């Protein structure tokens, strides 16, 4: 698991994980998090029943957590990527 709320404010291998800001944006809960001396990232959590559990967005990567029975397909063309969840 990439995001574990129980780790908030507790020291880890790379320092301390701190949620700097939380905001409800429409149907989503967005958290801006810092890993001390490492990086910042956004965690986007939808309402229960969405096609995915949460998304983590870093300056370099995007992580998507979904339930095991969900299938994902990636379509890439013209420098654009579309991710389908079925």
C-alpha positions as a Markdown table, in Angstrom:
| # | Residue | x | y | z |
|---|---|---|---|---|
| 1 | Unk | 0.0 | 0.0 | 0.0 |
| 2 | Unk | 1.4 | 3.4 | -1.0 |
| 3 | Unk | -0.8 | 5.4 | 1.4 |
| 4 | Unk | -1.4 | 4.5 | 5.0 |
| 5 | Unk | -3.2 | 7.1 | 7.1 |
| 6 | Unk | -1.8 | 5.4 | 10.3 |
| 7 | Unk | 1.7 | 6.6 | 9.2 |
| 8 | Unk | 0.8 | 10.2 | 9.4 |
| 9 | Unk | 3.3 | 12.1 | 11.6 |
| 10 | Unk | 5.3 | 9.0 | 12.5 |
| 11 | Unk | 9.0 | 8.6 | 11.6 |
| 12 | Unk | 9.8 | 6.3 | 8.7 |
| 13 | Unk | 13.0 | 5.3 | 6.8 |
| 14 | Unk | 13.0 | 8.6 | 4.9 |
| 15 | Unk | 12.0 | 10.9 | 7.7 |
| 16 | Unk | 8.5 | 12.0 | 8.8 |
| 17 | Unk | 5.3 | 11.8 | 6.7 |
| 18 | Unk | 3.2 | 14.9 | 7.2 |
| 19 | Unk | -0.2 | 15.7 | 5.7 |
| 20 | Unk | 0.2 | 19.5 | 5.0 |
| 21 | Unk | -3.3 | 20.2 | 3.7 |
| 22 | Unk | -6.6 | 18.4 | 3.2 |
| 23 | Unk | -9.5 | 19.7 | 1.1 |
| 24 | Unk | -12.7 | 18.3 | -0.2 |
| 25 | Unk | -12.9 | 19.1 | -4.0 |
| 26 | Unk | -16.3 | 18.1 | -5.3 |
| 27 | Unk | -16.7 | 14.4 | -4.6 |
| 28 | Unk | -13.0 | 13.9 | -3.8 |
| 29 | Unk | -10.8 | 14.3 | -0.7 |
| 30 | Unk | -7.4 | 15.7 | -1.7 |
| 31 | Unk | -4.4 | 15.5 | 0.6 |
| 32 | Unk | -1.1 | 17.3 | 0.1 |
| 33 | Unk | 1.6 | 15.3 | 1.8 |
| 34 | Unk | 5.3 | 15.7 | 2.5 |
| 35 | Unk | 7.9 | 13.0 | 3.2 |
| 36 | Unk | 10.6 | 14.9 | 5.0 |
| 37 | Unk | 13.8 | 15.4 | 3.0 |
| 38 | Unk | 12.3 | 13.4 | 0.1 |
| 39 | Unk | 9.3 | 14.6 | -1.8 |
| 40 | Unk | 5.7 | 16.0 | -1.9 |
| 41 | Unk | 2.7 | 14.3 | -3.4 |
| 42 | Unk | -1.1 | 14.5 | -3.7 |
| 43 | Unk | -3.4 | 11.7 | -2.6 |
| 44 | Unk | -6.8 | 11.8 | -4.2 |
| 45 | Unk | -9.5 | 9.7 | -2.5 |
| 46 | Unk | -13.0 | 9.4 | -4.2 |
| 47 | Unk | -16.2 | 8.6 | -2.5 |
| 48 | Unk | -16.9 | 4.9 | -1.6 |
| 49 | Unk | -18.0 | 2.9 | -4.7 |
| 50 | Unk | -15.7 | 4.6 | -7.2 |
| 51 | Unk | -13.8 | 2.6 | -9.9 |
| 52 | Unk | -10.6 | 3.1 | -7.9 |
| 53 | Unk | -9.6 | 3.3 | -4.2 |
| 54 | Unk | -7.1 | 6.3 | -4.5 |
| 55 | Unk | -4.6 | 8.0 | -6.7 |
| 56 | Unk | -1.2 | 9.3 | -5.7 |
| 57 | Unk | 0.3 | 12.0 | -7.9 |
| 58 | Unk | 4.0 | 12.9 | -7.6 |
| 59 | Unk | 5.9 | 15.3 | -9.8 |
| 60 | Unk | 7.2 | 12.3 | -11.7 |
| 61 | Unk | 4.6 | 9.6 | -11.5 |
| 62 | Unk | 1.0 | 8.6 | -11.1 |
| 63 | Unk | -0.1 | 5.7 | -8.9 |
| 64 | Unk | -3.6 | 4.2 | -9.1 |
| 65 | Unk | -4.9 | 1.7 | -6.6 |
| 66 | Unk | -7.9 | -0.3 | -7.6 |
| 67 | Unk | -9.6 | -3.5 | -6.4 |
| 68 | Unk | -8.1 | -6.8 | -7.7 |
| 69 | Unk | -11.1 | -7.7 | -9.9 |
| 70 | Unk | -10.8 | -4.5 | -11.9 |
| 71 | Unk | -9.0 | -4.7 | -15.2 |
| 72 | Unk | -7.0 | -1.8 | -16.6 |
| 73 | Unk | -6.0 | -1.0 | -20.1 |
| 74 | Unk | -3.6 | 1.8 | -21.2 |
| 75 | Unk | -4.0 | 3.4 | -24.6 |
| 76 | Unk | -1.1 | 5.7 | -25.8 |
| 77 | Unk | -1.1 | 7.8 | -28.9 |
| 78 | Unk | 0.1 | 11.3 | -29.9 |
| 79 | Unk | 1.8 | 11.9 | -26.5 |
| 80 | Unk | -1.4 | 11.2 | -24.6 |
| 81 | Unk | -2.2 | 8.3 | -22.3 |
| 82 | Unk | -5.8 | 7.1 | -21.5 |
| 83 | Unk | -6.3 | 4.6 | -18.7 |
| 84 | Unk | -9.5 | 2.5 | -18.9 |
| 85 | Unk | -10.9 | 0.7 | -15.9 |
| 86 | Unk | -13.3 | -2.1 | -16.5 |
